[in-house]
């Protein structure tokens, strides 16, 4: 759904980021007002105890970006054909104009040493394809990203995509991604139409990922149920972050987090509602008859071991909630490029009042601990 700056709906679009044509213009002014207000309020009232030290300088950054998108030419062609067939106009400029050269320019300008590549909202990328078509597209995208890794040693990593919800195809792509392409982990959407990752149908996929001790990174999407609940509220404002919350609860209450303890799980955008609702979840799941099964060590123990990245979240209230709930070691730097610039994410993080050591851990150190090859 595309909206103009006044909030008026102009047309329907199934592409998960179609509303971003106007989103950037609408939020930039708001972000400036927010940062000004927060600076006036003072960091000491917003960040948890122990998180406030002398602000580190923003120069000479060495960032590892764990939320960085890419768009192979073949994928863009399939995407545009789909939009044309459904009378939905052109692709977004950030997608249409994306090239490896542009992404490297953005990285170099803002001090990103390595960006781990992923697709945005993978259900939207299959465009009604059957199982064979989904497998072909996921393989093509993964090979393209692996080619970028070969062409630019050290500059890129890969969260490989799977043709979910095709289980057999996903199992085959897991093997190819790790054994042949040497991917760093797996990129999944927060939902697949009307199902979430804790659904029993996905059990074989996650059991294999657990066997491999894989990193699994979730990117948000609006599920079938909820993309247009309120016609005057674009889905990217609420449904994307809320679907991250649905995914986390799906994994938690299905027992997936406890049962498959060797997967390293990572969620986008500071976990969406998770840090704010963690206390509520902890308190009210006591009424669940099977809480001892899905959280034998407590709800906090499961939610605090997830990894959270900071794309579009480097604002004082957001980071205060996240850092007061999860250990600093679980927080990694992300940008959502090209929908947001690397610079605005990096500068936002610079301004929230972290110490030099805390900032370095989020910017780089925690990612190197999660993906040891990045130390090289």
C-alpha positions in Angstrom: 0.0 0.0 0.0 1.5 3.4 -1.0 0.7 6.5 1.0 1.4 10.1 0.2 2.9 12.6 2.7 -0.5 13.6 4.0 -1.3 10.0 4.9 -3.7 9.4 2.0 -3.7 5.9 0.5 -3.0 5.9 -3.2 -2.9 2.3 -4.3 -2.4 -1.3 -3.1 0.9 -3.0 -3.5 2.0 -6.4 -2.3 5.7 -5.5 -2.3 6.7 -5.4 1.4 8.5 -2.1 1.0 6.2 -0.3 -1.5 5.2 2.3 1.1 8.8 3.3 1.5 8.5 5.5 -1.6 7.2 8.2 0.7 8.3 6.8 4.1 11.8 8.4 4.0 10.4 11.9 3.4 7.9 11.5 6.2 10.2 10.1 8.9 13.3 12.2 8.3 11.8 15.4 9.7 10.3 13.4 12.6 13.6 11.8 13.4 15.3 15.1 13.6 12.6 16.4 16.0 12.9 13.2 18.0 16.7 13.4 18.3 16.5 17.1 19.3 14.0 16.4 22.0 15.9 13.4 23.3 19.1 15.4 23.5 17.4 18.0 25.5 16.0 15.3 27.9 19.4 14.0 28.6 20.9 10.6 28.2 20.9 9.9 32.0 17.1 9.7 32.1 16.8 7.3 29.2 19.7 4.8 29.4 20.1 2.0 31.9 22.6 2.4 34.8 26.1 1.5 33.7 25.4 2.5 30.1 26.5 6.1 30.4 30.1 7.1 29.9 32.0 9.6 27.8 30.6 9.5 24.2 33.0 8.0 21.7 33.9 10.0 18.6 32.1 9.1 15.4 35.3 9.2 13.3 37.3 6.2 12.1 34.4 3.7 12.5 35.0 0.0 11.9 31.5 -1.3 11.5 30.1 -4.7 10.8 26.6 -4.4 9.3 24.5 -7.5 9.9 21.4 -6.1 8.2 22.3 -5.1 4.7 20.2 -5.9 1.6 21.2 -6.8 -1.9 19.3 -7.1 -5.2 20.6 -9.3 -8.0 19.6 -8.1 -11.5 17.6 -11.2 -12.2 15.7 -10.7 -9.0 14.9 -7.1 -9.9 13.6 -8.2 -13.3 11.3 -10.8 -11.7 10.2 -8.2 -9.2 9.4 -5.6 -11.8 7.6 -8.1 -14.0 5.4 -8.9 -11.0 4.7 -5.2 -10.3 3.9 -4.5 -13.9 1.5 -7.5 -14.2 -0.4 -6.3 -11.1 -0.4 -2.6 -12.2 1.7 -1.6 -9.2 4.2 0.8 -10.9 8.0 0.8 -10.6 10.3 -0.6 -8.0 11.4 1.6 -5.2 14.4 3.8 -6.2 16.7 2.1 -3.6 16.0 -1.2 -5.1 16.0 -0.1 -8.7 19.3 1.7 -8.3 21.1 -0.8 -6.2 24.4 -2.2 -7.5 27.4 -3.7 -5.7 29.3 -0.5 -6.5 26.7 1.6 -4.8 26.7 -0.5 -1.7 30.5 -0.5 -1.5 30.5 3.3 -1.9 28.0 3.6 1.0 30.1 1.2 3.1 33.4 3.0 2.5 31.9 6.4 3.1 30.6 5.4 6.6 33.3 3.0 7.8 31.7 -0.4 7.2 34.4 -3.0 6.9 32.0 -5.9 6.3 28.3 -6.1 5.4 26.4 -9.4 5.8 24.0 -9.6 2.9 20.4 -10.7 3.2 17.1 -10.4 1.3 14.3 -8.2 2.7 11.1 -10.0 3.6 11.6 -13.2 1.6 7.9 -14.2 1.2 7.5 -11.1 -0.9 10.4 -12.0 -3.1 8.9 -15.3 -4.5 6.0 -13.5 -6.2 3.6 -16.3 -6.4 6.2 -18.8 -7.7 5.6 -22.5 -7.3 8.2 -24.7 -5.4 10.5 -25.0 -8.4 10.4 -21.3 -9.0 11.1 -20.5 -5.3 14.1 -22.9 -5.4 15.5 -21.3 -8.5 15.2 -17.8 -7.1 16.7 -18.6 -3.7 19.6 -20.4 -5.4 20.2 -17.6 -7.8 20.2 -15.0 -5.0 22.5 -17.0 -2.8 25.0 -17.6 -5.6 25.0 -13.9 -6.5 25.8 -12.9 -2.9 28.5 -15.6 -2.8 30.0 -14.1 -5.9 30.1 -10.7 -4.2 32.0 -12.3 -1.4 34.6 -13.8 -3.8 34.9 -10.6 -5.8 35.5 -8.5 -2.7 37.3 -10.6 -0.1 36.5 -9.6 3.5 33.8 -7.0 2.6 30.8 -9.2 2.6 29.1 -12.1 4.4 25.9 -13.9 3.7 22.7 -14.9 5.5 21.5 -17.3 2.8 17.8 -17.4 1.8 15.7 -20.5 1.8 12.6 -21.2 -0.4 10.4 -21.4 2.6 7.7 -22.7 3.2 9.0 -25.4 0.8 10.5 -27.8 3.4 12.3 -30.2 1.0 13.7 -27.3 -1.0 14.8 -25.5 2.1 16.7 -28.6 3.4 18.5 -28.9 0.1 19.4 -25.2 0.1 20.7 -25.3 3.7 23.2 -28.0 2.6 24.2 -26.0 -0.5 24.5 -22.7 1.3 26.7 -24.0 4.1 28.7 -26.8 2.3 29.3 -25.1 -1.0 28.8 -21.4 -0.6 30.1 -21.2 2.9 27.3 -18.9 4.1 27.5 -17.4 7.6 23.9 -18.2 8.5 20.3 -18.3 7.2 17.9 -15.5 6.5 14.2 -16.1 7.0 11.0 -14.0 7.1 9.2 -13.6 10.4 6.1 -15.3 8.9 5.1 -17.4 5.8 1.6 -16.3 4.8 -0.4 -17.5 7.8 2.3 -19.5 9.6 5.1 -18.6 12.0 8.4 -20.4 12.6 7.2 -22.3 15.7 4.6 -24.2 13.5 5.3 -27.9 13.5 5.6 -28.0 9.7 8.9 -26.2 10.0 10.4 -28.7 12.5 12.6 -30.5 10.0 14.2 -27.3 8.8 15.0 -26.0 12.3 16.2 -29.4 13.5 18.8 -29.4 10.6 19.8 -25.8 11.5 20.2 -26.8 15.1 22.4 -29.8 14.1 24.6 -27.3 12.2 24.6 -24.9 15.1 23.5 -22.2 12.6 22.8 -18.6 13.0 19.2 -17.8 11.9 18.3 -14.2 11.2 14.7 -13.1 10.9 13.6 -10.1 8.8 10.1 -8.8 9.4 7.1 -9.0 7.1 3.4 -8.3 7.4 1.5 -11.7 7.5 -1.7 -12.5 5.6 -3.8 -11.7 8.6 -2.7 -8.3 9.4 -1.3 -6.2 6.6 -4.3 -4.0 6.2 -6.2 -4.1 9.5 -6.4 -0.3 9.5 -6.7 1.2 6.0 -5.2 4.5 7.2 -2.1 3.0 8.9 0.6 1.6 6.6 1.7 -1.9 7.5 5.4 -1.0 7.8 4.8 1.2 10.8 3.2 -1.4 13.1 2.9 -4.8 11.5 6.6 -5.3 10.6 7.9 -4.8 14.1 4.9 -6.6 15.6 5.5 -9.6 13.4 9.0 -9.9 15.0 7.2 -10.1 18.3 4.9 -12.8 16.9 7.9 -14.8 15.7 9.7 -14.6 19.1 6.5 -15.8 20.9 6.0 -18.5 18.3 9.5 -19.9 18.9 9.2 -19.4 22.7 5.8 -20.9 23.4 6.1 -23.8 20.9 9.2 -24.9 22.8 11.4 -24.3 19.8 13.9 -22.1 21.6 14.4 -24.6 24.4 14.3 -27.7 22.3 16.8 -26.4 19.7 19.3 -24.7 21.9 22.2 -24.8 19.5 20.7 -22.3 17.0 21.8 -18.7 17.4 18.7 -16.7 16.8 18.8 -13.0 15.7 15.9 -10.6 15.2 15.7 -7.2 13.5 15.1 -3.7 14.6 16.0 -4.2 18.3 13.4 -7.0 18.6 10.4 -4.9 17.8 8.1 -5.0 20.9 10.0 -7.7 22.7 12.1 -5.6 25.1 9.0 -3.5 26.0 6.8 -6.5 26.5 9.2 -8.9 28.1 8.0 -8.3 31.6 4.4 -8.8 30.6 5.3 -12.0 28.8 7.2 -13.2 31.8 4.3 -12.4 34.2 1.4 -13.7 32.2 2.9 -16.9 30.8 2.7 -18.2 34.4 -0.9 -19.1 33.5 0.3 -21.4 30.7 0.1 -25.0 31.7 3.2 -26.0 29.8 5.5 -23.1 30.8 7.8 -25.5 32.5 8.2 -27.2 29.2 8.8 -24.2 26.9 10.8 -22.1 29.4 12.3 -24.5 32.1 14.9 -21.9 32.9 12.5 -19.0 32.8 11.2 -16.7 30.0 14.0 -14.2 30.5 16.7 -16.8 30.0 15.3 -17.6 26.6 14.6 -14.0 25.4 17.9 -12.6 26.7 20.0 -15.1 24.7 18.6 -14.0 21.4 20.6 -11.6 19.3 19.1 -8.2 18.5 20.3 -5.8 15.7 19.9 -2.1 15.7 18.7 -1.1 12.2 16.3 1.8 12.4 16.5 1.5 16.2 19.4 3.7 17.2 17.2 6.1 19.2 17.6 6.7 22.9 14.3 5.3 24.1 14.5 2.2 21.9 18.1 1.4 22.9 17.4 2.2 26.6 14.7 -0.5 26.5 16.9 -3.0 24.7 20.1 -2.5 26.8 18.2 -2.5 30.1 16.8 -6.0 29.2 19.4 -7.9 27.2 23.2 -8.2 27.8 25.3 -5.9 25.7 26.9 -9.0 24.1 23.6 -9.7 22.3 23.3 -6.4 20.4 24.8 -6.0 16.9 24.9 -3.1 14.5 22.5 -3.2 11.5 21.3 -0.6 9.0 18.5 -1.9 6.7 20.5 -0.4 3.7 19.4 0.7 1.1 16.1 1.6 2.7 17.9 3.6 5.4 21.5 4.9 5.0 24.4 3.5 6.9 25.2 7.0 8.0 21.9 7.7 9.8 22.1 4.4 11.7 25.8 4.9 12.7 25.3 8.5 13.7 22.2 7.7 15.7 24.2 5.1 17.6 27.1 7.5 18.2 24.7 9.9 19.9 22.9 7.8 22.5 25.6 8.1 25.1 27.5 4.8 25.1 31.1 4.4 26.3 33.8 3.8 23.7 33.9 0.1 24.7 30.2 -0.4 24.6 30.0 1.3 21.2 32.8 -0.8 19.8 31.1 -4.0 21.0 27.9 -3.1 19.2 29.6 -1.7 16.1 31.9 -4.7 15.6 33.0 -6.8 18.5 29.8 -8.7 19.1 29.5 -9.6 15.4 33.1 -11.0 15.5 32.2 -13.1 18.5 29.2 -14.5 16.7 30.9 -15.0 13.4 34.6 -15.7 14.2 35.8 -15.6 10.6 35.1 -11.8 10.7 38.1 -11.3 13.0 40.3 -11.8 10.0 
